[in-house]
Structures are given as C-alpha cells and as structure tokens.
Amino acid sequence: MPYAQDVDQIASLLKQHPTWNAINPKHAARMRAQNKFKTGLDIAKYTAKIMREDMANYDKDTSQYTQSLGCWHGFIGQQKLLSIKKHFGTTKRRYLYLSGWMVAALRSEFGPLPDQSMHEKTAVSGLIEELYTFLRQADAWELNHLFRALEEAEKAGDNAKAEELIKQIDNHETHVVPIIADIDAGFGNAEATYLLAKQMIEAGACCIQIENQVSDEKQCGHQDGKVTVPHADFLSKINAVRLAFLELGVDDGVIVARTDSLGAGLTQKLAVTDEPGDLGDQYNSFLDGDYIEDASEINNGDVVIKSDGKLMKPKRLASGLFQFRPGTGEDRVVLDCITSLQNGADLLWIETEKPHVGQIAGMVNRIREVVPDAKLVYNNSPSFNWTLNFRQQVFDAWKEEGKDVSAYDRDKLMSEEYDNTELGQLADQWCQNFQRDASREAGIFHHLITLPTYHTAALSTDNLAKGYFGDEGMLAYVAGVQRKEIRQGIATVKHQDMAGSNIGDDHKEFFAGDAALKAGGKDNTMNQFG
C-alpha cells in the first residue's frame, strides 16, 4: 500500500479509538513500511515467485542466469545485499546460498565440524531465520534514512523534495531475496527430512537442496568416501520436501536434486527391482562384481543378484557397502538427474571435481535428450584450484591444437612466474567468462560459491593481524579498513547506525515524544563521519 494511503487509513482507524490519541498515523505507517514481511512464510511465498520467474526468464535467454554467495551469518548476508544494491542498483537475479559445510564448520555448538551432517539440524533453519532477520533490518535501515529525509523536507516546506522521497519509499526494493538452502541428505529418514524442511520453509526458505548420499554416511561433495542411495530412497525425500511446501502453502517452492554419483563409488544397499530394466535394475547394473556359473561359486555370506539375465556376486566391502564399477559415474549422474526431474525435482546439482564447461555440458546434453528444459545449480567451489585448473585447460587446448607449450610446466602452472604470461592471462579470461559460458553451453541457471565468506573472513583477518600486531600498528586498521570504508561508502563505517541506533532513537520519539532519551545527539562520535 502506498505510504500516503496507509497514513490516511491508519488515521481513520485511530479516530475509532479515542484512547489511542498519542499515536501519530505517520509513525505507524512508517513502521509498517519498514517491516515489509511479517513471517517467514510470507518471505518463502514471495521469493518462490521470484525464483520461478527467474527460471522462466532463463529458459528464454541463458544470459539471465542467477548468482549467489554462501553466507554463514545474517550480518554477512545483509552486507552482501547492501553492497549489491549500492553497486548495481537492484538485487534482481542475486540470491543467498546457505551452505551445510559452513553451518557445520561455523555454527555448531560442538565447535568446528567436518561436512558430515554431524551438526545440529536446527542450526540450518536457525541460520535461515537469522539471514532474513538481517535482510529485513536492512530494509528498515534504508527506509529509515528516507523517512528522516522526508521529515526534513516537510519541515522545510520543500514539497517537491517530499514528493520525490515518498515516491522512493513507495517504490523501495527490498533486500529480501531467494535463498537456496542446503538440507544435506535430509538428516535422517524421510519423516526427519519433512520435519526439517517444514522448519526451513517456515523460516523463509523457498528453495531446498537435497543430495542423494546416505544420511548417516554423508561426506562433503569434494571428499572421498561418498555413498549414494537407490533412487526410490532419494525420491521419498523429494516427496517429503514437496509435501512440506504444499502443506505450508508455498505451492511453487523449488527443489534442487543434487547427485554426488560422479565422485561416489559406493552404495549403501542394493536397489529393489521387480523386473528387468526397471529403475532398481538400472541402478544395480552399475555394480562391480563377478558373474558366476553355479552355486558352487557362492561363499558363506555372499550376496547374489540376477543382472542382465545372469547371476552376479556384487563386490561388498568390509563395511558392508557395495562398490560400483569404475568409469560409470557419468552414466549414473545422467540416470539420477533424469529420474529426479521426472519425479518432482525442479533443478539439478551435479557435483563435479573440476570447473570444466565441456564436462558439465556433456552430461547436461544427455539429460536434455529426455528432459529438454533441465537446468542446473552449479557449485563454483573453493575446493577447486581455479587458477591451476584453467591454466591446465588452456595448456591442454594449446597442446591439442599443436601450439608450442614447451615454455610451460603443466604440473607447476600455479607458479607466480606464469601470472603475466599469455597462458596465464588467457586462463584468467576463461575463468572470468566461466559462468557466462557455462550458462549458455551447459544449462546452468544458478551459479553459487559455497564458502566464499569463510575465506574472505580469514583473509581479511590475516591482513589486519599482520599489520596491526606488526610495524604498522593502528595504521593497519585505519588505512586497511576505516579509510577504505569511508572512501568506498561502506555503511558499516557508521556502525552504530548500521546496528539500528537511529531506528531505535526514532522509535523512542514515537513512544515518548520529547521525553525520549536518544543516543544520536551532538556528542555521538558517529558525527565525525558526516
């Protein structure tokens, strides 16, 4: 509702309640405007619509791909969105990503944990709620500045300025954007998946990412020892997430089905199969094992299945897990993805071992032979050595073309000596264009970096500690942080304001009028920053 109309409506309401005469309708309308979303479900419904529109736009034009950075604290997410609005004028096609890895490493009460679903699962929904609390506060903070300017214009009798500010208030773009939230492998059985999905959606999640690993054996996608489950088990969890969305009225909620099969060589159990060629039979067809001729070849404890019309003993490890044949990863990925899309998933996530457009496109093109509008969410992972990968890709391409590469040592291309070479510069160009190229050629709708703010926090802290505790002393902070904040227009330089001090002062005045004891007077040192 436009601000002026809301003021009139509240004024009419106040007339019906004479004892509310201390309430200024402008103050009430202002507080309403600064609180756009009342519940997490409001956010989930709003952002799901945005995400569906973005998916449709990408189908028409692959240059309209979306992006996100993983955030491990509400403040980090808030500053990311403030920065995006400052530099680009809009938050369109920019999302949040919630990484299970960062929840495990940074948000567990057990302390830092590996990415193995050992952290408290409620920490996931708790972080979603925290992220949106900070984004809603960013709305309130930005609008508070506009409302303060409006008050000044009205006091000065500058009607033109006041009208312009009201227009900005009415057309204010929220910092609340879609979140892609990692539910790992569901933290238990399908019922446990449903219960956590509900809590995540109620906190504001419009999109939930779930993977096909065994929940209690879950590993980071870039580590060894990954164990997948048969499709029927995974689809039951996709159904659980969908039903959670539908129960809560988020009818266009988005499910991302992640497959770790490219790097997973093990399965927890054999798939149930009723007839040759069914889904269970296809899953079992990738098992490694030995074909046998008669029962004499069966030893105590052996498991035997019928595959391709013959008896086979699948290779079973001491752990009880079964092994897939080497070299079947891509075929299993394609089957996983087609199956997930045909059974309720909206987007795919293929965990790869390197950022290679050709490799991703090869799998996606096979998937699109069956599901033409298949789209990916892709992990631009910090687990990749991006510099080395792209330099080696350029090296290999040049070698295949017959170009002389004798000046380069392929195994040592990470070396700084190659930074300004023709190969190094072309590799940087390929890296710069990776997301654009992969969205055009490999069906990637959403590019995310899972753990960037984990690394930026470590890097910035290292730089400050090196200077501050060294010869630079206080200059390390002044020149390396505060001066840059001032000159780059970073809002946190006025940290009291960013934390809500001015919002609180205005509220105090709304509540108590001239009797309010406010923090933002002439003696507030924040005044030094203009």
Salt bridges, closest charged atoms under 4 A:
ASP6 OD1 - ARG32 NH1 2.83
GLU53 OE2 - LYS49 NZ 2.70
ASP59 OD1 - LYS375 NZ 3.11
ASP115 OD2 - LYS218 NZ 3.60
GLU130 OE2 - HIS73 ND1 3.63
GLU130 OE1 - ARG107 NH2 2.85
ASP139 OD1 - HIS175 ND1 2.76
GLU142 OE1 - LYS85 NZ 2.73
GLU142 OE1 - HIS172 NE2 2.63
GLU142 OE1 - HIS175 NE2 3.77
GLU151 OE2 - ARG30 NH1 3.29
GLU154 OE1 - LYS26 NZ 3.51
GLU211 OE2 - LYS218 NZ 2.83
GLU211 OE1 - ARG258 NH1 3.45
ASP233 OD2 - LYS269 NZ 2.79
GLU247 OE2 - LYS198 NZ 2.98
ASP260 OD2 - ARG258 NE 2.89
ASP288 OD2 - LYS315 NZ 3.58
ASP302 OD2 - LYS313 NZ 3.27
ASP331 OD1 - ARG366 NH2 2.87
ASP336 OD1 - HIS231 NE2 2.69
ASP346 OD1 - ARG52 NH2 3.11
ASP346 OD2 - ARG242 NH2 2.71
GLU351 OE2 - HIS222 NE2 3.22
GLU351 OE2 - ARG258 NH2 3.68
GLU353 OE2 - LYS354 NZ 2.55
ASP396 OD2 - ARG410 NH2 2.76
ASP419 OD1 - ARG391 NH2 2.70
GLU422 OE2 - LYS403 NZ 3.14
ASP437 OD1 - ARG440 NH2 3.07
GLU441 OE2 - ARG440 NH2 2.76
ASP497 OD2 - HIS145 NE2 2.82
ASP506 OD2 - ARG30 NH2 2.54
ASP506 OD1 - ARG148 NH2 2.92
GLU509 OE1 - LYS518 NZ 3.06
ASP523 OD1 - LYS522 NZ 3.49
